[in-house]
């Protein structure tokens, strides 16, 4: 368990996204030793920060965004045996954290992005100095990337965390004792009201950036329900055809139009319940 905690810190330091997936997928099944795991995890984080191996922003990301998020998620699963309740709890936790981080470290975060972009542009200038057309295209793309991450990193953070939790849970349900009925996922209806507020913010010029951030935050929840719909109707078919399943996953990763379509399916399913399962009423519990 101690070694698992050390590996988790190393992976999370390199990438909070993959670190969170690793913790949920591999340490989640060791519920009895969870306290030992987090003693080691948080202790190593503090040590890395005191030794100035990681800066304060990285420390907070790993402390709250990975450590506290995974602890809350696993605790909620153990307490309620309910995937939806657990993911919603970390969803709101990371909204609060992302907004707080924006107010405290927003300027510093923008400066870090700007420094990284300058370094990357220098690399592009050296690599494509003989290809002006391609260099111009890459520099324009880099400027667009910088604007997006500077304005919408709050929403992107929450999107990333929810997606990591979701992927980690898929692995956890395969390896652990929790049997996750993936095709029966039902998100709470009140998410529709959050969506309406986000759309209102998007349409108003004064809150346009807020609205887009809110839409990015809530999108993975609808995406998860959309994937659940696909699993309900075509899950058995894709299980028999691994190649088609692989192609579907690749197309969703690299084609954001498909992701939007699946998220829209999940959104409309909240309203109309396409599956209309003739079983016991779904109350949000996704574990047998």
C-alpha positions as CSV (number, residue, x, y, z in Angstrom):
1,X,0.0,0.0,0.0
2,X,2.9,2.4,0.8
3,X,4.5,1.6,-2.6
4,X,1.1,2.2,-4.3
5,X,0.9,5.6,-2.6
6,X,4.4,6.5,-3.7
7,X,3.7,5.5,-7.3
8,X,0.4,7.6,-7.2
9,X,2.3,10.7,-6.1
10,X,4.9,10.2,-8.9
11,X,2.2,9.8,-11.6
12,X,0.0,12.6,-10.2
13,X,3.0,14.9,-10.2
14,X,3.5,14.2,-13.9
15,X,-0.2,14.4,-14.7
16,X,-3.1,14.9,-12.2
17,X,-5.4,13.4,-14.8
18,X,-3.5,10.1,-14.9
19,X,-2.7,10.2,-11.2
20,X,-6.4,10.4,-10.3
21,X,-7.2,7.5,-12.7
22,X,-4.5,5.4,-11.2
23,X,-5.6,6.0,-7.6
24,X,-9.3,5.2,-8.3
25,X,-8.5,2.2,-10.4
26,X,-5.8,0.5,-8.3
27,X,-6.0,1.8,-4.8
28,X,-9.8,2.0,-4.6
29,X,-10.1,-1.7,-4.0
30,X,-8.0,-1.5,-0.9
31,X,-10.6,0.2,1.2
32,X,-9.5,-1.2,4.5
33,X,-6.0,0.3,4.1
34,X,-7.2,3.6,2.7
35,X,-6.1,5.7,5.7
36,X,-2.5,4.4,5.4
37,X,-2.5,5.2,1.7
38,X,-3.5,8.8,2.2
39,X,-1.2,9.3,5.2
40,X,1.7,8.4,2.8
41,X,0.3,10.3,-0.1
42,X,-0.3,13.6,1.7
43,X,3.0,13.2,3.6
44,X,5.0,12.9,0.4
45,X,3.2,15.9,-1.1
46,X,4.1,18.1,1.8
47,X,7.7,16.8,1.6
48,X,7.9,17.6,-2.1
49,X,6.5,21.1,-1.5
50,X,8.9,21.8,1.4
51,X,11.8,20.7,-0.8
52,X,10.5,23.0,-3.5
53,X,10.3,20.2,-6.0
54,X,6.7,21.3,-6.8
55,X,5.3,24.8,-6.7
56,X,2.3,26.0,-4.7
57,X,-0.1,25.6,-7.7
58,X,1.0,22.0,-8.3
59,X,0.8,21.3,-4.6
60,X,-2.8,22.5,-4.4
61,X,-3.8,20.6,-7.5
62,X,-2.3,17.4,-6.1
63,X,-3.6,18.0,-2.6
64,X,-7.2,18.9,-3.4
65,X,-7.7,18.0,-7.1
66,X,-6.2,14.5,-6.8
67,X,-5.8,13.6,-3.1
68,X,-9.0,15.1,-1.5
69,X,-11.0,14.4,-4.6
70,X,-10.2,10.7,-4.7
71,X,-10.6,10.4,-0.9
72,X,-14.0,11.9,-1.0
73,X,-15.0,9.8,-4.0
74,X,-14.0,6.5,-2.4
75,X,-15.5,7.4,0.9
76,X,-18.8,8.3,-0.7
77,X,-18.8,5.0,-2.7
78,X,-18.1,3.0,0.5
79,X,-20.8,4.9,2.4
80,X,-23.6,5.1,-0.2
81,X,-22.7,2.4,-2.8
82,X,-23.9,5.0,-5.4
83,X,-21.7,6.1,-8.3
84,X,-23.9,9.1,-9.2
85,X,-23.8,10.5,-5.6
86,X,-20.0,10.0,-5.5
87,X,-19.3,11.7,-8.8
88,X,-21.6,14.6,-8.1
89,X,-19.9,15.2,-4.7
90,X,-16.5,15.5,-6.3
91,X,-18.0,17.5,-9.2
92,X,-19.1,20.3,-6.8
93,X,-15.9,20.0,-4.8
94,X,-13.8,20.7,-7.9
95,X,-16.0,23.5,-9.0
96,X,-15.4,25.2,-5.7
97,X,-11.6,24.5,-5.9
98,X,-11.3,25.6,-9.5
99,X,-13.1,28.9,-8.8
100,X,-11.0,29.5,-5.6
101,X,-7.8,28.7,-7.5
102,X,-8.8,31.2,-10.2
103,X,-9.2,34.0,-7.6
104,X,-6.0,33.2,-5.7
105,X,-3.7,32.0,-8.5
106,X,-5.3,33.3,-11.6
107,X,-2.7,35.8,-12.5
108,X,0.2,33.4,-11.7
109,X,-1.5,30.7,-13.7
110,X,-1.8,32.9,-16.7
111,X,1.9,33.9,-16.4
112,X,2.9,30.2,-16.3
113,X,0.9,29.5,-19.5
114,X,2.4,32.5,-21.2
115,X,6.0,31.3,-20.3
116,X,5.3,27.8,-21.6
117,X,3.8,29.2,-24.8
118,X,6.9,31.5,-25.3
119,X,9.2,28.4,-24.9
120,X,7.0,26.4,-27.3
121,X,7.0,29.1,-29.9
122,X,10.8,29.3,-29.8
123,X,10.9,25.6,-30.4
124,X,8.6,26.0,-33.4
125,X,10.6,28.8,-34.8
126,X,13.7,26.6,-34.7
127,X,12.0,23.5,-36.0
128,X,10.1,25.1,-38.9
129,X,12.2,28.0,-39.9
130,X,12.4,26.7,-43.5
131,X,8.6,26.1,-43.7
132,X,6.9,29.5,-43.3
133,X,3.4,28.3,-44.1
134,X,3.4,25.5,-41.6
135,X,5.1,27.7,-39.0
136,X,2.4,30.3,-39.3
137,X,-0.3,27.7,-38.9
138,X,1.3,26.2,-35.8
139,X,1.8,29.6,-34.2
140,X,-1.8,30.6,-34.8
141,X,-2.9,27.3,-33.3
142,X,-0.6,28.0,-30.3
143,X,-2.2,31.4,-29.8
144,X,-5.6,29.9,-29.9
145,X,-4.6,27.2,-27.4
146,X,-3.3,29.9,-25.1
147,X,-6.5,32.0,-25.2
148,X,-8.7,28.9,-24.6
149,X,-6.7,27.7,-21.6
150,X,-6.3,31.2,-20.1
151,X,-10.1,31.9,-20.3
152,X,-11.6,28.5,-19.7
153,X,-9.1,26.6,-17.4
154,X,-11.8,26.6,-14.7
155,X,-14.2,24.6,-16.8
156,X,-11.4,22.5,-18.3
157,X,-10.2,21.5,-14.9
158,X,-13.6,20.2,-13.7
159,X,-14.1,18.4,-17.1
160,X,-10.8,16.7,-16.7
161,X,-11.4,15.6,-13.1
162,X,-14.9,14.2,-13.8
163,X,-13.6,12.3,-16.9
164,X,-10.7,10.9,-14.8
165,X,-13.1,9.7,-12.1
166,X,-15.3,8.1,-14.7
167,X,-12.4,6.2,-16.4
168,X,-11.0,5.2,-13.0
169,X,-14.3,3.8,-12.0
170,X,-14.6,1.6,-15.1
171,X,-11.3,0.0,-14.1
172,X,-12.3,-0.2,-10.4
173,X,-15.6,-2.0,-11.3
174,X,-13.6,-4.6,-13.3
175,X,-11.0,-5.2,-10.6
176,X,-12.8,-4.5,-7.4
177,X,-15.9,-6.0,-5.6
178,X,-18.2,-3.2,-6.7
179,X,-20.4,-4.4,-9.6
180,X,-21.2,-1.3,-11.6
181,X,-24.4,-1.5,-13.8
182,X,-23.0,1.0,-16.3
183,X,-26.0,0.8,-18.7
184,X,-28.4,2.0,-16.0
185,X,-26.7,5.3,-15.2
186,X,-29.2,8.1,-14.5
187,X,-28.0,11.6,-13.7
188,X,-30.2,13.8,-11.5
189,X,-32.8,16.0,-13.2
190,X,-31.6,19.2,-11.4
191,X,-28.6,19.2,-13.8
192,X,-31.0,20.7,-16.3
193,X,-31.4,23.8,-14.2
194,X,-27.6,24.2,-14.0
195,X,-27.5,23.8,-17.8
196,X,-30.2,26.5,-18.2
197,X,-28.2,28.9,-16.0
198,X,-25.0,28.1,-18.0
199,X,-26.8,28.8,-21.2
200,X,-28.2,32.1,-19.9
201,X,-24.7,33.1,-18.9
202,X,-23.4,32.2,-22.3
203,X,-25.9,34.3,-24.1
204,X,-25.3,37.4,-21.9
205,X,-22.2,39.4,-23.1
206,X,-21.2,40.3,-19.5
207,X,-21.2,36.6,-18.4
208,X,-20.2,35.0,-21.7
209,X,-16.9,33.5,-20.3
210,X,-18.7,32.3,-17.2
211,X,-21.3,30.6,-19.3
212,X,-18.8,28.7,-21.4
213,X,-16.9,27.6,-18.3
214,X,-20.1,26.3,-16.8
215,X,-21.0,24.4,-20.0
216,X,-17.6,22.8,-20.1
217,X,-18.0,21.8,-16.4
218,X,-21.3,20.1,-16.8
219,X,-20.7,18.5,-20.2
220,X,-18.9,15.3,-18.9
221,X,-22.0,14.4,-16.8
222,X,-24.2,14.4,-19.8
223,X,-21.5,12.6,-21.8
224,X,-21.4,9.8,-19.2
225,X,-25.1,9.4,-19.5
226,X,-24.9,9.4,-23.2
227,X,-22.2,6.6,-23.1
228,X,-24.5,4.7,-20.8
229,X,-27.2,4.9,-23.5
230,X,-24.8,3.6,-26.1
231,X,-24.0,0.7,-23.7
232,X,-27.6,-0.1,-23.2
233,X,-28.5,-0.3,-26.8
234,X,-25.3,-1.5,-28.4
235,X,-23.1,-2.7,-25.5
236,X,-23.6,-6.4,-26.2
237,X,-22.8,-5.9,-29.9
238,X,-19.6,-4.0,-29.3
239,X,-18.5,-6.6,-26.7
240,X,-18.6,-9.2,-29.5
241,X,-16.7,-6.9,-31.9
242,X,-13.6,-5.5,-30.2
243,X,-12.4,-3.8,-33.3
244,X,-15.6,-1.7,-33.7
245,X,-15.4,-0.8,-30.0
246,X,-11.8,0.3,-30.4
247,X,-12.8,2.4,-33.4
248,X,-15.7,4.0,-31.5
249,X,-13.4,4.9,-28.6
250,X,-10.8,6.4,-30.9
251,X,-13.4,8.4,-32.9
252,X,-14.8,9.8,-29.6
253,X,-11.3,10.8,-28.4
254,X,-10.3,12.5,-31.7
255,X,-13.6,13.8,-33.0
256,X,-15.2,16.3,-30.6
257,X,-18.4,16.4,-32.8
258,X,-19.1,12.8,-31.8
259,X,-18.5,13.7,-28.1
260,X,-21.0,16.6,-28.4
261,X,-23.5,14.2,-30.1
262,X,-23.1,11.7,-27.3
263,X,-23.5,14.4,-24.6
264,X,-26.7,15.6,-26.3
265,X,-28.0,12.1,-26.2
266,X,-27.3,12.0,-22.5
267,X,-29.0,15.4,-22.0
268,X,-32.2,14.5,-23.9
269,X,-32.3,11.1,-22.0
270,X,-32.7,13.0,-18.8
271,X,-35.9,14.5,-20.2
272,X,-37.3,11.5,-22.1
273,X,-35.7,8.4,-20.6
274,X,-35.0,6.6,-24.0
275,X,-34.2,3.3,-22.3
276,X,-37.5,3.0,-20.5
277,X,-36.3,0.1,-18.5
278,X,-39.2,-2.1,-17.2
279,X,-37.5,-2.9,-14.0
280,X,-37.4,-1.4,-10.6
281,X,-37.4,2.4,-10.7
282,X,-33.9,3.7,-11.1
283,X,-33.1,5.9,-8.1
284,X,-29.5,6.7,-9.1
285,X,-27.9,3.6,-7.6
286,X,-25.6,2.0,-10.1
287,X,-24.2,-0.8,-8.1
288,X,-25.7,-4.3,-7.5
